[in-house]
Amino acid sequence: EDYLIDGLSFKLPPGATYVTDRKSVTYYTSGSNEYSTSGTKLVKIVANSDGWMDPSTLRISFDVLNMAEAAVLLRPLSGGWSFFRRLRILCGGVIIEDISEFNRTQELFTTLINKNSKVNIDAEGFGLTPFDYTTPETVANFPGIAGGQSQTITFTPLSGILSQPRYLPLRYAPLTFELELVSDNTLPFVLNNAGGGVFNTANTSNSWKIQNVQMKCDIVTLDNALDNSYAELLLSGKSLPISYNTYISQFQSILSGTVGQQKVRINVARSLSRL
């Protein structure tokens, strides 16, 4: 059966006239504007609006400042998620997502994606590519941030509620994002070797802080007719179910003497109302 191919079809695709506006917005932190392992460690951002958040557009942005001298470079090991050990998302004071070992978990998922996607992620981050790690023992393959300088990066946080396709009604369900910094300032960067070696105290910095933390996303505005229909639905006692998958991370130490030919036992205990 013949049909009109796309190249010869001049019919306009269907639209969504009920969407009256889409704008990019920026949310700022509550409280401090500077964060470090020796100072304020909890980044808190509250997202509220009269519109609907498009979760696929959400990004976390911040500046990384090298507090060392000019010749001492700050060399990052991965993306922006490596700075945070825990992510919590709350809705109306109720925890709807809590990912401990957040940096390890997102690094695992990032490692398993294809190379082109990694390049796109690195373009939003520190600009690193897989080619930079061909000979990691050389200083030249780890370009960093010069002392006294800063670099602005963005990243998409690993989250179940942000990975599902439905828009989030911030008017009825404002969200609070909490990101907790790592406990050790050496974790996100190449460690300087005080005893000598390629990366030493003369060329490698572990003194840093992050500032100007922002959350950016798109907010969609609906026309009054459709917006009122959602309001009537909620006022009638019904709900808007949003189904999503989340990530559970557990950290367990292996005692000395249990490696080698012996078995290693790891206990996984989790209390769930539904599975």
Secondary structure, 3 states (H helix, E strand, C coil): CCCCCHHHCCCCCCCCCCEEEEEEEEEEECCCCEECCCCCCEEEEEECCCCEEEEEEEEEEEEEEECCCCCCEECECCCHHHHEEEEEEEECCEEEEEEECHHHHHHHHHHCCCHHHHHHHHHHCCCCCHHHHCCCCCHHHCCCECCCCEEEEEECCCCHHHHCCCCEECCCCCEEEEEEECCCCCCCECCCCCCCCCCCCCCECCCEEEEEEEEEEEEEEECHHHHHHHHHHHHCCCCCCCCCCCCCCCCCCCCCCCCCCCCCCCCCCCCCCCC
